Every structure is written in C-alpha cells, then in structure tokens.
Amino acid sequence: MDNEPTPPGARLERDSLGARHVPADAYWGISTLRAVENFQVSGRSIGTLRSLVWGLGAVKCAAARANEELGLLSPAKSAAIQAAAREVMDGRFADQLVVDRIQGGAGTSTNMNVNEVIANRALELLGHERGHYRALHPIDDVNRSQSTNDVYPTAIKIALLRDLAELCAEHARLSDSFSAKAASFDGIVKVGRTQLQDAVPMTLGQEFGAFAETLREDRRRIEELRPHLSESNLGATAIGTGITAPPGYARSVIAELNTVTGLHLVSASDLVEATGDTGVFLLVSGVLKRAAVKLSKICNDLRLLSSGPQTGFAEIFLPAVQAGSSIMPGKVNPVIPEMVNQVAFRIVGTDATVTMAVESGQLQLNAFEPVMADALLESIAWLTAACRQLRTHCVDGIEANLPVLQQRMAESISVVTGLAPLIGYGAAAELAKEALASRRSIMDLVADSGLLDPQSLAHALAPGTLAGAPKHPGG
C-alpha cells in the first residue's frame, strides 16, 4: 500500500496494522475504516445515538481542558480540540460517526471514530489538512490521558442521564393526563372487577387515578437512578490504575466535565471496581422493564374497558385514530395501546440482553458495553415516544360511556357487598343469588324483604358509600 499511488479523492493513513487509503473528504480515519469493514451488523451508526454523541464530545472537551491545565496540551491544541468537540456535541458531525452500534472491542471503535473526527476537524481549525497527524494526533492529543475503558462508560452514563430526564418529563405529562381524566370521571360509579369477575363498586375516577399513581411511582424509581449514573471512572484509563494519566488528572477532568455538561458527576471511590463493574446498567434496565411492563398493564386495561363496541365491556371510548380493518367496514381497533404493549415486549427483551451482557464480563473489563448502550438508549427512546403517543393520541381523548355504566350499575349485584355489614354475609349471598335468578335489582329485593328500612338502604347504596371515601390521588 505504501508504494501504491494514492488515488484521486483519497488520502493515505497508517496504523500498527499497515496503511490504507481513506476518502480525502472524510473526517474519520483508518481506525474507523477498519471498524466499518469489520462490524456490518445493525446498519445503525453511533451517529444516530444523539445523547451518546453529546456525551462523547463532552468527555473529549473536558479532557482537553484538563490536559491543558496539567501542561500536557498546548493552549492552541487544546482550544482546537475543544472547539471540534463542541461541534460534535452539537451534532454537526453525526454523519461522520459511522461505526456500527454493535461492535467488538469494548467500544474502542466508537472512541477512535470520535478521536479521528475531532482530530481532523481540529486540524482544519489550525490550518492543516485532514490526516496531517504530525500536527495534532487522534490518540496522542485527542485521546491523551484517556482510555476507551473510562471514556466510553462515562459517555454512556451521560447519555442515559440526558435521555432519562426526557423520559421522566414525558412520563409526568402522561400521569397528569390520567389525573385530569380521573378528576373528570370522579362522580361516575361503575363495577370494579377482580379476576375478570364483577367485584365491588368504584368510580371511573378512582380507576384512572390509580393509573396516574402507578406512573408517578415508576417515575420516582427512574429518578432514583440519577446518583448511580453520576459516578464516573474517568481517569481510570485501562483498568482503573490510571496508567498514562498524570497525578491530579482524575480530579481535574471530572471538574471540567461538570463544567462542560452542567451535570454533577463524581469520581468513583474505587476506579478499578468502577471500570470492571457494569451493574449500574443492569439497574437501569430493570427499572425500565418495570416501567414498561406496568404501562403495558395499563394499556391492557384500556383495551378491555373499551372492548366492544356492542359485545365487550364498552365502558369507555378511546379516540378513533385510524380504520381498523381491511375487510370489516367500520371496525376501529385500540392501536395506540397495542403499540405501547409492543414497546414493552421489546424492552423486556432488551433487559435480557443487558442481563447477559453484564454477566458475561471478565476480570477488569466488560467488553459488551456497546450492546448495553444500544439496548438501553433504544429502550428509553421507545418508551419516551410510547408515553407521548399514548397521551396525545389516546388518553387525552378518552370519554366515558355513561349509558352503559349507568345500566350496569343498575343491574349489578356487586352492590350487595356494601350491605353485608348491615344484614350479614349469608343474607347478602342469598340476595345475590336471588337477584341473578330473578333478574331483579338488589334494591328491590332488599326493600321487599324488609331487611333494612328505606333510609338505611338508600344510604348504603348511595354512590359515595358504594365507591368508598378515598378519592383519586392528587397530581
């Protein structure tokens, strides 16, 4: 390759394996070229992981600042690297971050792709041609005092913190939407169900209020991840011993990273442990799975409650957002809850992926962080979008089917449970059986039996008594 002429539109680059021609207009270099050839897997590049790119650029910017402070980079080189890194953070070079998300090497290819893009952009800013690494080098300068093994996990944590904040915001909007429905449905009495059988009365507001509170509980669990993700091993370099990083670098680079990101990251107390342990990603995955599964259960309930319109529960109306069949005229399906169900299925699957990836690490490093990052960031993105779509295309437009609810309550024997403390369980059970056999209402049967005076009966069967004193939780 060294003796071959460089073709038009290319430049020659070298690494420890030899020399290769790289497109002259590419900001990436030979390491990225090899990775693109080796990892043709998902067809999705790291450049599409917006928050991870932001995190990687932030780490490189902070490292340049720390290296300048410690006298390891000239002010001119540091300024050029910082400027290029901030452009990466802004997404300017997303199309140059071309390595596949799934890759061997514990993220080295991702780190080198970023190093090369920043180096070549910094060279431009300094007035040099791309690939002129004698003036500014991807490893010796951009990657100085660093290793993939501390850069990559730190960037993943930054990305997770950013994306989880967006998920929490969307989760909050969805719970607020359910709370608003709970308030509007507060006086509507209906039959509650256990094991898909009629149970006792409640209000539709209580049912929707429970949905809102479930979401609030899960959002609190998501927010509790923040301190775990704020612990960084930056400065650990290869395995946590800090080899190739000067004294004081770990403290300095964390401080600079907080300045660049506005976060409140802290240095891990044991950098060797923090470099080899990926348990925090398992924790994040578990919390995401919990939130997804519980949201899916809510969507199952919405599908049941809206089933029909003639032979199902038909207690609520979901917004009709599209035609439901290519063969059955007029059919409308609960497509938005069904979409959320499928997002949950996928997140359960990615949790299994993360679990196996965390378990498969060996000794001082886990090589499988790329698939963890891909799985977690995709799960957060999908769950965030699912919450948004469920709110705007479904929950905000849900209406109660008052005629059906009122008719069901008038015919239901579920009210008999409220009479049991007054007339005894046995007498109440006999009334329930007689009501089912005769198709007469509980109120009529009790009035005929003389078991209760009219005033006591009216109070026992009043909507407020039947549904209980507690109202739906506040927002």
Secondary structure by P-SEA (a helix, b strand, c coil): cccccccccbbbbbcccbbbbccccccccaaaaaaaacccccccccccaaaaaaaaaaaaaaaaaaaaaaccccaaaaaaaaaaaaaaaaccccccccccccccccaaaaaaaaaaaaaaaaaaaaccccccccccccccccccccccaaaaaaaaaaaaaaaaaaaaaaaaaaaaaaaaaaaaaccbbbbbbccccccbbbbaaaaaaaaaaaaaaaaaaaaacccccccccccccccccccccccaaaaaaaaaaaaaccccccccccaaaaaacaaaaaaaaaaaaaaaaaaaaaaaaaaaaacccccccccccccccccccccccccccaaaaaaaaaaaaaaaaaaaaaaaaaaaccccccccaaaaaaaaaaaaaaaaaaaaaaaaacccccccaaaaaaaaaaacccccccccccccaaaaaaaaaaaaaacccaaaaaaaaccccaaaaaaaacccccccccccccc
